[in-house]
Amino acid sequence: MGLFEKKADIFRKKDRETWLKIKEALKEEGIKGVSSGHYLQDSVMGGGCGAKLDPRDFGAKGKIDHEIYFVKVRESDEQRAREALTKRGIVAEVIPKEELMTDAALRIKKEY
């Protein structure tokens, strides 16, 4: 176990609830060296009047969460972390960065 060990993505998605569950599960399991956080990746044209407001935030249900949440663990702990999540029934999904970083209008729709 090195000080600067490479980390593996186990979760990257726009899903705050699952992100919180994963963080809690890894903490309960005692897995150290976990990196987690969130960032805003969407690019949206601001509203009129130079206000630079996101027009999607003014819907009937109020502000929308646009953050992308991620969790990374040391590669040596990856298997143990996945087993801990499976044991608790949590599905940790990693959506490719290319798909998350593409504007919604440019994403290729999956055909079923």
C-alpha positions as a printed Julia matrix, in Angstrom:
112×3 Matrix{Float64}:
   0.0    0.0     0.0
   1.87   3.03   -1.29
   1.37   6.63   -0.3
   0.62   7.72   -3.86
  -1.31   4.72   -5.12
  -3.4    5.09   -8.27
  -7.16   5.38   -7.7
  -9.98   3.7    -9.58
 -13.41   5.19  -10.31
 -16.21   3.21   -8.73
 -18.96   5.81   -9.16
 -19.51   8.78  -11.5
 -23.06   9.89  -12.14
 -25.62  12.64  -11.57
 -27.12  10.93   -8.52
 -26.63  12.56   -5.1
 -28.6    9.99   -3.08
 -26.55   7.01   -4.28
 -23.34   9.03   -3.83
 -24.2    9.62   -0.16
 -25.05   5.92    0.36
 -21.74   4.84   -1.22
 -19.72   7.22    0.95
 -21.46   5.96    4.1
 -21.01   2.3     3.12
 -17.27   2.74    2.46
 -16.87   4.57    5.77
 -18.67   1.78    7.67
 -16.48  -0.81    5.93
 -13.36   1.06    7.04
 -11.94   1.63    3.58
  -9.33   4.39    3.7
  -8.06   6.63    0.92
 -11.48   7.36   -0.57
 -11.77  10.45   -2.77
 -15.22  11.82   -3.41
 -16.74  15.06   -4.55
 -18.89  16.77   -7.12
 -18.49  19.24   -9.93
 -20.64  21.11  -12.42
 -20.0   20.11  -16.01
 -23.09  21.3   -17.88
 -22.7   24.29  -20.14
 -25.88  26.28  -20.6
 -26.56  29.63  -22.18
 -27.56  32.1   -19.5
 -30.92  33.79  -19.34
 -31.61  37.21  -20.81
 -30.69  40.61  -19.36
 -27.08  39.56  -18.75
 -28.09  37.91  -15.46
 -26.15  34.69  -16.22
 -28.89  32.63  -14.58
 -29.53  29.03  -15.55
 -33.03  29.02  -17.1
 -33.5   25.37  -16.03
 -33.6   26.46  -12.38
 -36.96  28.2   -12.71
 -39.29  25.23  -13.09
 -42.26  24.21  -11.0
 -40.05  22.16   -8.65
 -37.36  24.81   -8.15
 -33.61  24.45   -8.63
 -32.39  21.31  -10.39
 -29.24  19.47   -9.27
 -26.82  19.54  -12.23
 -23.78  18.27  -10.33
 -21.8   15.17  -11.33
 -20.85  13.11   -8.26
 -17.82  10.81   -8.11
 -16.14   8.33   -5.76
 -12.64   6.91   -6.21
 -10.83   4.31   -4.12
  -7.28   2.97   -4.17
  -6.85   0.24   -6.75
  -5.81  -2.2    -4.02
  -9.17  -1.59   -2.25
 -11.37  -1.59   -5.35
 -12.55  -5.2    -5.06
 -13.26  -4.84   -1.34
 -15.21  -1.62   -1.98
 -17.32  -3.21   -4.71
 -18.09  -6.18   -2.44
 -19.15  -3.82    0.35
 -21.54  -2.01   -1.99
 -22.95  -5.25   -3.42
 -23.53  -6.54    0.12
 -25.66  -3.45    0.83
 -27.51  -3.64   -2.5
 -26.0   -0.42   -3.88
 -25.34  -0.21   -7.61
 -22.25   1.9    -8.3
 -22.38   3.05  -11.91
 -19.55   4.79  -13.79
 -20.86   6.79  -16.71
 -18.09   7.65  -19.21
 -16.87  11.25  -19.0
 -17.55  11.73  -22.68
 -21.25  11.06  -22.14
 -21.51  13.25  -19.03
 -19.59  16.12  -20.6
 -21.61  16.28  -23.82
 -24.46  18.74  -24.02
 -27.83  17.02  -23.88
 -28.73  18.2   -27.37
 -25.63  16.51  -28.84
 -25.9   13.15  -27.03
 -26.63  10.16  -29.19
 -29.92   8.58  -28.19
 -29.72   4.85  -27.49
 -32.09   2.79  -29.57
 -33.92  -0.01  -27.81
